[in-house]
């Protein structure tokens, strides 16, 4: 059970051997839970183990009809051959060296618990004990972590304050870079706008002046040929568009500012932003996301004391349950005690096959 298949189980002249075992698990919730976790639960509270061993040495394992790796079989079968539960062991393996059990305190304790009908209490006791150890280990871990907690908190708060000092807005990095670039080149931009407005509008030979003259002369000749008026209409529309474009260009020039103080302030902010980008991300969105993560970790570290108190409360509650389970385990209720005469008798029972179940054979004084 759970070991590699040997070819000596295959009868000579055949291709393979089939070995099957059928077990009633209605009294074994531990194995049923394990099978459900592994995906082999068929809802019948039974276990059907089927192994096919070929003459070539290859073997297949099936648990409740589903193909299974050997490791899964070993995990499921192990509790069956270990002394656990009121009906355990379902499989009892004996040999010439089994007298070693006489020297095992654990074995005798398990036999006594099963005989006294206290196995359920023992399982509850072990569960409470394991939970208590788990909580105590978590408390130790948190206390050890507390040594570096303050240092970590100081570092995180420094990072948080560093980001919050700039009061960044989403997309601000692109706007700020464009603003600094515009202010650095404001003199050239202002000169371009001025010369362009002059060439298009103000100069004696400006494009607007020339276009106005063309349209004025065309309007004088339109009565001679009505088709000329239709040809001049696009030029009239172009003049209106050009006037709007010149107005917008002039407004753009008025907004250009070469104030040194404002430019220095923008450059300092951009420099501070780039330092944050090196630490937390290439964009403002990434920096803000890092800020949220930092704040979350700070809140978690600040909750350390509260979490520690909660674990200590759990320790007290679990310890109380542990003590109650210990006391229940230490007592054997009268209705569970075997009659004195029967306890003094040595009794032996052979395995009984009843329905689908397999009852264990035991000998006990």
LUMDO-141516 format. One record per residue (C-alpha): residue in one letter; x, z, y. Coordinates in pm, whole numbers, plus 32768, in hexadecimal, padded with zeros to 4 digits. Layout:
BEGIN
AXZY;...
END
This chain:
BEGIN
X800080008000;X80A37F89813E;X81E77F228094;X826E7DC78051;X81C97D207F25;X82987D037DE8;X827F7BD27D07;X827D7CA87BCD;X810A7CE87C09;X80C67B757BCE;X80747B2D7A64;X814A7A2479BE;X80B078CB79CA;X7FD479017AFF;X801078AC7C6B;X7FB379F57D09;X7F257B517CDB;X7E027BEA7D9B;X7DF47D637DD1;X7CC77E007E7C;X7C677F5F7EE3;X7B167FD77F64;X7AF6811D8029;X79D481E180BB;X7A3B82548218;X78FA83078279;X79C1844C8281;X7AEF83B78332;X7AA3837D84A5;X7C19837684E9;X7C4C823F8415;X7B09819F8494;X7B8281CD85FC;X7CD3813385A5;X7C2E800884FC;X7B477FD28626;X7C737FD8870E;X7D257ED48635;X7BEE7DF88618;X7BA67E2E84A5;X7A677EFC84C2;X79417E59840D;X78497F6A8469;X781C7FD382FD;X7902810682FC;X79C2806881E0;X7B1A7FD681AB;X7B637EB480C2;X7CD67E6F8093;X7D2D7D277FEA;X7E8D7CAE7FA2;X7EEF7B607F0F;X80527B4D7E88;X80D379F77E1F;X81CF79BB7D0D;X82BE793B7E17;X82C77A8D7EC3;X81E27A417FEA;X80B57B1E8023;X7F7E7B3180FB;X7EC57C67816E;X7D527C8081C2;X7CA37DAC825D;X7B287D988248;X7B487C23820D;X7C277BE0833C;X7D8C7B658316;X7E777C798380;X7FED7CB083AE;X80947DA282BF;X80D77E9583DB;X7F607EBA841A;X7F257F0382AA;X8036800982B4;X7F9E80AB83EA;X7E4180BB8351;X7EAD812A81F6;X7F9F8238826E;X7E86833082C1;X7DED82ED816B;X7F20836680B2;X7F5D848B819D;X7EAD85D78172;X7DB185C48290;X7C3985F3829B;X7B37869381BB;X7B3A857380C0;X7CAF852D80DC;X7D8184B18042;X7CBD83817FCC;X7DFB83097F28;X7ED784147E8C;X802C839C7E1D;X80E084797D23;X8234846F7C7E;X833D853C7BD4;X83BE85C37D1E;X826E863D7DA3;X82DC87A67D71;X838087867EC6;X822487C87F57;X8246892E7EDE;X835A895E7FE0;X829588BE80FC;X81E589B381E4;X812C88948289;X809F8821813C;X8024897E80E2;X7F8789AB8239;X7ECE88618216;X7E5388BF80BA;X7DDB8A10813A;X7D2689798266;X7C73887C818A;X7C1789828086;X7B8E8A6C8194;X7ABF8953822E;X7B7689838377;X7C058826839A;X7B1C87C284B7;X7B8388FA8577;X7CEF88AC8533;X7CC7874A85BA;X7C2487D586F5;X7D3D88D38716;X7E4487C086F8;X7D8B86E987F7;X7D7F880688F3;X7EEC885688B1;X7F5586EB88E6;X7E8C86D78A2A;X7F2988198AA8;X808787968A61;X802F864E8B0E;X7FBD87008C4A;X80EC87E68C4A;X81D586BB8C2A;X812486128D4E;X814F874C8E21;X82C387568DCF;X82E085E58E2D;X8230861F8F79;X830587508FC9;X8442868B8F84;X83C0856B9059;X8377865E9175;X84EC868891AC;X850A85269230;X83A6851B92BA;X83FC85969418;X851D84A39439;X843F838593C7;X832C83F194B7;X841C83F495DF;X849682989588;X8336820D955F;X82BC82A996A4;X83E58212975B;X838A80BA96D5;X821B80EF972B;X826C81549891;X835F803298B5;X824C7F389860;X813B7FE69927;X82197FF09A5E;X81F37E769A88;X80777E7B9A56;X80887D2799B2;X7F607C3B9998;X7F2D7B359887;X7FD379EB98E5;X808D7A869A0A;X81E07A12998C;X818C78A299C4;X80F278E59B1B;X821B79B89B89;X831C78B79B19;X825E77A69BD6;X824A78809D0E;X83BF78D19D0E;X841977669CD6;X833576FE9DF8;X83C478039EE6;X852C77AB9E8E;X84E676409EE7;X83F47682A005;X84D675E4A10F;X84EC749DA04F;X837874A1A007;X831E74E1A173;X840273C5A1E3;X836172DBA0E4;X81FE7331A152;X82567306A2C1;X82FA71B1A294;X81E4713BA1AC;X80CE7199A2A0;X818B70ECA3B6;X81BC6FAEA2E9;X80526FA7A27B;X7FA3701CA3B6;X806B7079A4EC;X816B6F63A51F;X811B6E2CA5EB;X81426D58A4B2;X80A06E5AA3C8;X7FDA6DDDA29F;X7E986E6FA32B;X7ECF6DBFA479;X7F106C72A3CF;X7DE36C98A2E9;X7D076CF4A412;X7D776BBCA4CA;X7D2F6AE0A39C;X7BD06B6AA373;X7B876B4FA4E7;X7BEF69E0A4F1;X7B2B6998A3B2;X79F06A35A444;X7A0A6944A56B;X7A196816A481;X79136886A382;X77F267DEA440;X78A36691A410;X78A566B6A293;X77D667CAA1EB;X78B567B4A0B5;X79D86840A181;X79176983A1B8;X78F269AFA041;X7A686976A011;X7ABE6A7AA118;X79E16B8AA080;X7AEE6C059F87;X7BE66C23A0A7;X7AEB6CF8A165;X7AC76DDAA035;X7C426DEAA010;X7C5D6E57A17A;X7B6F6F7BA137;X7C356FE1A003;X7D7D6FC8A0C3;X7CF370A4A1D9;X7C8F71ADA0D8;X7DE57198A02F;X7E9B71C1A17A;X7DC172EFA1CE;X7E0D7395A07D;X7F82734DA0A4;X7F8273E9A1FE;X7ECE7520A17B;X7FCD753DA062;X80E67535A163;X8043764AA22E;X8040772EA0F7;X81B37702A0B7;X826D783EA11B;X83E27875A12E;X83CF79ECA17E;X85157A7BA0ED;X847F7BD3A0A8;X835D7B459FE1;X84477A609F21;X852F7B839ECD;X84077C509E51;X838F7B349D72;X84ED7AFC9CE6;X85177C719C99;X83C77C769BE3;X84267B409B1D;X85757BDF9AC1;X84C57D1C9A49;X83D17C489981;X84EC7B8E98D6;X858C7CD9986F;X84457D3C97C9;X84347BE89721;X85867C28967E;X85067D7395F0;X839A7D329598;X83507BBC9588;X83717A709638;X821D7A7796E5;X814C7B7397A5;X804B7B6B968C;X81557BD89591;X81CC7CEC967C;X80687D6E96A6;X80377D66952C;X81787E319501;X80F37F279604;X7FB47F5B953B;X80807F9C93FF;X815E809594B8;X802F81509540;X7F96815C93E2;X80D581F1934F;X80EA82F09468;X7F85835D941F;X7FD7837B92AD;X810B844F92F6;X8048852693EB;X7F4B856392D5;X806185E991F5;X800B87569231;X7E9B871891F6;X7EE6865A90B4;X7FCD87719042;X7EBF88749080;X7DCB879B8FBF;X7EB8878D8E97;X7EE689038EA4;X7D6B892D8E9B;X7D6188428D70;X7E7089128CCC;X7DA18A4E8CF1;X7C6489A38C71;X7D1988FF8B4F;X7DD28A418B03;X7C858AF58AEC;X7C0189E98A00;X7D4789FE893F;X7D1F8B778917;X7BB48B5388AC;X7C168A4B87AB;X7D2E8B2E8733;X7C3F8C4F8704;X7B408B75864F;X7C538AED856F;X7CCE8C4C8522;X7B758CB684AF;X7AD58C38836E;X79598C59838D;X78B78D0C8263;X77E88BDC8207;X79278B1381DE;X79D38C0C80F8;X79D38BC17F86;X79548CDB7EA4;X7A6D8DCA7E46;X7A458D847CD5;X7A648C0E7D09;X7B938C3A7DE9;X7C408CFC7CD4;X7BEF8BF67BD2;X7CD08AD17B9E;X7BFB899C7BA4;X7C4F88347B67;X7B71870E7BB9;X7BAE85AB7B4F;X7B60848F7C3F;X79EE843A7C4D;X797B82DE7CA9;X782783037D4A;X778A81D27DEA;X7881813D7EDD;X794C827E7F1B;X7A8A82F57E7C;X7AAB846F7E64;X7BFF850F7E4F;X7C7B85CE7D23;X7D1487207D69;X7D9388537CB8;X7D8E89987D77;X7DB88B057D1C;
END
